[in-house]
């Protein structure tokens, strides 16, 4: 199990924490509090799945 913390900018410009939980065995992903910057979140998920 991998837990990643990302600093994500919200639509009002304030940074917030977003958490990605990834299970290497099942390849399941949970994103907690995605708040914004979808491209950055998807990029990290793609990196984890490699």
KOLGUVEX-212832 format. One line per field, with one value per residue: residue in three letters; chain; x, y, z of N, C-alpha, C in turn. Coordinates in Angstrom, 1 decimal. Layout:
<pts>
code: (Ala,...)
unit: (A,...)
n.xx: (X,...)
n.yy: (Y,...)
n.zz: (Z,...)
ca.xx: (X,...)
ca.yy: (Y,...)
ca.zz: (Z,...)
c.xx: (X,...)
c.yy: (Y,...)
c.zz: (Z,...)
</pts>
This chain:
<pts>
code: (Unk,Unk,Unk,Unk,Unk,Unk,Unk,Unk,Unk,Unk,Unk,Unk,Unk,Unk,Unk,Unk,Unk,Unk,Unk,Unk,Unk,Unk,Unk,Unk,Unk,Unk,Unk,Unk,Unk,Unk,Unk,Unk,Unk,Unk,Unk,Unk,Unk,Unk,Unk,Unk,Unk,Unk,Unk,Unk,Unk,Unk,Unk,Unk,Unk,Unk)
unit: (A,A,A,A,A,A,A,A,A,A,A,A,A,A,A,A,A,A,A,A,A,A,A,A,A,A,A,A,A,A,A,A,A,A,A,A,A,A,A,A,A,A,A,A,A,A,A,A,A,A)
n.xx: (0.9,0.6,0.9,0.4,1.0,-0.2,0.3,-2.2,-3.6,-6.5,-9.6,-9.8,-7.3,-6.0,-3.7,-4.1,-4.2,-4.0,-4.7,-3.5,-4.2,-2.8,-3.0,-0.6,-0.9,-3.6,-4.1,-5.9,-7.2,-7.6,-8.7,-8.4,-10.0,-9.7,-10.0,-8.9,-6.9,-6.7,-5.1,-2.6,-3.1,-4.0,-1.6,0.1,-1.2,-0.9,1.9,2.2,1.0,2.8)
n.yy: (-1.2,2.2,5.5,8.7,12.2,15.2,18.6,20.6,23.1,25.0,26.0,28.6,29.4,28.8,26.5,23.0,19.9,16.8,13.4,10.3,6.9,3.9,0.6,-1.8,-4.4,-5.0,-2.8,-0.9,2.4,5.2,8.4,11.1,14.0,15.7,18.4,20.1,20.8,18.5,17.4,17.1,15.2,13.0,12.5,11.7,9.3,7.8,7.5,6.0,3.6,2.4)
n.zz: (0.0,-0.9,0.1,-0.9,-0.6,-1.9,-2.7,-3.6,-5.7,-5.1,-6.7,-5.8,-5.4,-3.0,-1.5,-0.8,0.9,-0.8,-0.9,-2.1,-2.2,-2.9,-4.0,-4.6,-5.4,-6.1,-7.7,-7.2,-6.5,-4.4,-4.1,-1.9,-1.0,-3.5,-4.4,-6.6,-9.6,-11.4,-13.4,-12.3,-10.2,-11.7,-13.2,-11.1,-10.3,-12.7,-12.6,-10.3,-11.1,-12.9)
ca.xx: (0.0,1.3,0.2,1.1,0.4,0.1,-0.2,-3.1,-4.2,-7.9,-10.0,-9.7,-5.9,-5.3,-3.2,-4.7,-3.6,-4.8,-4.1,-3.7,-3.9,-2.7,-2.6,0.2,-1.4,-4.9,-4.0,-7.0,-6.7,-8.5,-8.2,-9.1,-10.0,-9.1,-10.0,-8.6,-5.7,-7.0,-4.0,-1.5,-3.6,-4.0,-0.2,0.6,-1.8,-0.2,3.2,2.1,0.6,3.9)
ca.yy: (0.0,3.4,6.8,9.9,13.5,16.2,20.0,20.9,24.5,24.9,27.0,30.0,29.6,28.3,25.1,22.1,18.5,15.7,12.1,9.2,5.6,3.0,-0.8,-2.3,-5.8,-4.9,-1.6,0.0,3.8,6.0,9.8,11.8,15.5,16.1,19.8,20.8,20.4,17.1,16.9,16.7,14.0,11.9,12.3,10.9,8.0,7.1,7.2,4.9,2.4,1.8)
ca.zz: (0.0,-1.0,0.4,-1.4,-0.3,-2.9,-2.4,-4.8,-5.7,-5.3,-7.7,-5.3,-5.3,-1.8,-1.5,0.2,0.8,-1.5,-0.6,-3.0,-1.6,-4.0,-3.6,-5.7,-5.8,-6.9,-8.6,-6.8,-6.1,-3.7,-4.0,-0.8,-1.1,-4.7,-4.4,-7.9,-10.3,-11.8,-14.2,-11.3,-9.6,-12.7,-13.5,-10.0,-10.4,-13.8,-12.2,-9.4,-11.8,-13.7)
c.xx: (0.9,0.4,1.0,0.3,0.8,-0.4,-0.9,-3.6,-5.7,-8.3,-10.0,-8.2,-5.2,-4.9,-3.9,-4.0,-4.6,-4.0,-4.5,-3.3,-3.9,-2.3,-1.9,-0.3,-2.6,-5.0,-5.2,-6.4,-7.9,-7.9,-9.1,-8.9,-9.2,-9.1,-9.7,-7.4,-5.7,-5.8,-2.9,-1.9,-3.5,-2.5,0.4,0.1,-1.1,1.2,3.2,1.8,1.6,4.6)
c.yy: (1.2,4.6,7.9,11.2,14.5,17.5,20.4,22.4,24.3,26.0,28.4,30.3,29.2,26.9,24.3,20.7,17.6,14.4,11.0,7.9,4.6,1.6,-1.4,-3.6,-5.7,-3.8,-0.7,1.3,4.5,7.4,10.5,13.3,16.0,17.6,20.6,20.2,18.9,16.6,16.4,15.4,12.8,11.5,11.4,9.5,7.2,6.7,6.0,3.5,1.7,0.7)
c.zz: (0.0,-0.6,0.0,-1.0,-1.3,-2.4,-3.7,-4.6,-6.0,-6.3,-7.2,-5.1,-4.0,-1.9,-0.5,0.0,0.1,-1.2,-1.6,-2.3,-2.8,-3.5,-4.8,-6.2,-6.6,-7.9,-8.3,-6.3,-5.4,-3.6,-2.9,-0.9,-2.3,-5.0,-5.7,-8.5,-10.7,-12.6,-13.3,-10.6,-10.5,-13.1,-12.4,-10.0,-11.5,-13.4,-11.2,-10.1,-12.7,-13.0)
</pts>
